[in-house]
Amino acid sequence: MGMSRKTQVKKRRISSPPPPSTLLLHHSEHHLLPNSETTTSANPRSPYPNFQRPTPQECLIVRDALISLHGFPEEFAEFRRKEAVVNDSFEEKQQKLDDEGEVRIAPLIQGGSVLDGLVSVILSQNTTDVNSRRAFESLKLAFPTWEDVHAAESKSVVNTIKCGGLAETKASCIKNILSALLEQKGKICLDYLREMPIDKIKAELRHFKGVGPKTALICWQVACVLMFYLQKDDFPVDTHVFRIVKAIGWVPSEANREKAYLHLNSQIPDDLKFDLNCLLVTHGKHCEKCTKGHRAQRTPLGSCPLSSYYV
């Protein structure tokens, strides 16, 4: 039985990286040209319709170079393994989760609901991965269900997530979302988003107080939920990704994060978005050249394969 094109694209995400000899061939034959005038057709979905980078070929070259250096980042590996069941309906996914055990909806945050994912993204703002995870685990330990969080006093929630920073702002945002869900949907759950198209999901999430209107932070929050927790083809632009794509000329020098998000999502092939995003985030944390102030957050793993592409 033949596979659909979409299924074939998804499966390419979990294929093994090419051998080093292939990578060398890519780099010897092609170069990431800083000149944006590489094609003749404009991109009407981009805020920069005549800016033609990155090309699909450039995306593949960078993906291959980074995966050769880092391997696939372990912190995102569970999400990547789940790609094999992404085309099933929600009910079929749930049955596979029950039958197979090892596949989870939201592996980085145990529990797996879409709401778990959104709250974990909110808690990750302006803090380290360690503190973000600690705040989420503290919240779930103190309040086992989202109904418990909704019923709790705001001060109690603030104290519970204080280790993640910006506790009052984050607690207010979380409780606003829970209240809105209960009032509008009759229950505190976001799993209904799984069967919605991307544009409708974005509109639905931005409707919640604290998740809208559209700003760089909100674009990133929504995109993370889309890519990681709903398994949609989207490309979040955090500070690491933004810094690198500007440095290698994938967005115009005047681009801000909101416009970079729109442009990159319109240029990067869907089948490369997941791997490329995870690898750029990881590289931005490990590479002294690519991180802010040239101070890597984690131990450098080798020379930067993107150095020759900086513009």
Residue pairs with C-beta under 8 A, 6 or more apart in sequence:
3 11
4 87
6 87
7 87
9 270
9 271
10 83
10 84
10 86
10 87
10 271
11 83
11 84
12 271
13 80
13 83
13 271
13 274
13 275
14 80
14 81
14 83
14 84
17 64
17 67
17 68
17 72
18 26
18 64
20 68
22 64
23 64
23 65
23 68
26 60
26 61
26 64
27 61
27 65
30 57
30 61
31 308
31 309
32 53
32 54
32 58
32 61
32 62
32 248
32 249
32 309
34 249
34 311
36 50
36 51
36 52
36 53
36 249
36 252
37 50
37 52
38 52
38 53
38 55
39 52
39 55
42 49
42 50
43 49
43 50
43 51
43 52
43 266
43 267
45 262
45 265
45 266
46 262
46 263
46 266
46 267
47 255
47 259
47 262
47 263
48 251
48 252
48 255
48 259
48 263
51 251
51 252
51 263
52 267
53 249
53 250
53 251
53 267
54 62
54 245
54 250
54 264
54 267
54 268
55 267
56 268
56 269
56 272
58 250
59 267
59 268
59 269
59 272
59 276
60 272
62 248
62 276
62 279
62 280
62 306
62 309
63 272
63 275
63 276
63 279
65 305
65 306
66 276
66 279
66 280
66 282
66 283
66 305
66 306
67 275
67 279
68 305
69 283
69 301
69 302
69 305
70 279
70 282
70 283
70 286
70 301
72 80
72 275
72 278
72 279
73 278
73 279
73 281
73 282
75 108
75 129
75 282
76 108
76 228
76 278
76 282
78 104
78 107
78 108
79 107
79 108
79 228
79 231
79 274
79 278
80 274
80 275
80 278
81 102
81 103
82 103
82 104
82 105
82 107
82 231
83 231
83 274
84 103
85 92
85 93
85 96
85 103
86 231
88 96
89 195
90 191
90 194
90 195
93 105
93 194
96 103
97 103
97 104
97 105
97 112
104 110
104 112
105 112
105 113
105 114
105 229
106 112
106 113
106 114
106 116
106 117
106 120
106 228
106 229
108 120
108 228
109 116
109 117
109 120
109 133
109 136
111 140
113 189
113 190
113 191
114 189
114 190
114 191
114 193
114 194
114 225
114 229
114 230
115 146
115 177
115 181
115 188
115 189
115 190
115 191
116 229
117 224
117 225
117 228
117 229
117 230
118 177
118 190
118 205
118 211
118 221
118 225
118 229
119 136
119 139
119 174
119 177
120 132
120 136
121 221
121 224
121 225
122 170
122 173
122 174
122 210
122 221
123 132
123 135
123 136
123 139
123 161
123 164
123 170
124 132
124 164
125 166
125 170
125 217
125 221
126 165
126 166
127 135
127 164
127 165
127 166
128 297
131 163
131 164
131 165
132 164
134 163
134 164
135 160
135 161
135 162
135 163
135 164
135 170
136 161
136 164
138 160
138 161
138 163
139 149
139 157
139 160
139 161
142 156
142 160
143 149
143 152
143 157
143 160
146 178
146 188
146 189
147 188
149 157
149 174
149 175
149 178
150 175
150 178
150 179
150 182
150 188
154 171
154 172
154 175
157 171
157 174
157 175
158 167
158 168
158 171
159 167
161 167
161 170
161 171
164 170
172 210
173 209
173 210
173 211
174 210
176 208
176 209
176 210
177 208
177 209
177 210
177 211
178 188
180 207
180 208
180 209
181 187
181 188
181 189
181 190
182 188
185 192
193 201
193 204
193 205
193 230
194 230
196 204
198 226
198 232
198 233
198 234
201 222
201 225
201 226
201 230
201 232
202 222
202 226
205 211
205 212
205 221
205 222
205 225
206 212
206 213
206 214
206 218
206 222
211 218
211 221
211 222
212 218
214 258
215 258
216 237
216 256
216 257
216 258
216 261
219 236
219 237
219 257
219 258
219 261
220 236
220 237
220 238
220 257
220 261
223 234
223 235
223 236
223 237
223 261
224 236
226 232
226 234
227 233
227 234
227 235
227 236
227 273
227 274
227 277
233 270
233 273
233 274
234 265
234 273
235 261
235 264
235 265
235 268
235 273
235 276
235 277
236 261
236 277
237 245
237 257
237 260
237 261
237 264
238 281
238 284
239 284
239 292
240 280
240 281
240 283
240 284
240 285
240 290
240 291
241 277
241 280
241 281
241 284
242 257
242 260
243 284
243 290
243 291
243 292
244 280
244 283
244 284
244 290
244 306
245 251
245 260
245 264
245 280
246 253
246 255
246 260
247 290
247 306
247 310
247 311
248 306
248 309
248 310
248 311
249 309
249 311
250 264
250 267
251 259
251 260
251 263
251 264
255 263
265 273
268 276
283 290
283 304
283 306
284 290
284 291
285 291
285 296
285 297
285 298
286 296
286 297
286 298
286 299
286 300
286 301
287 296
287 300
287 304
287 306
288 294
288 295
288 296
288 300
288 304
289 304
289 306
289 307
290 304
290 306
291 297
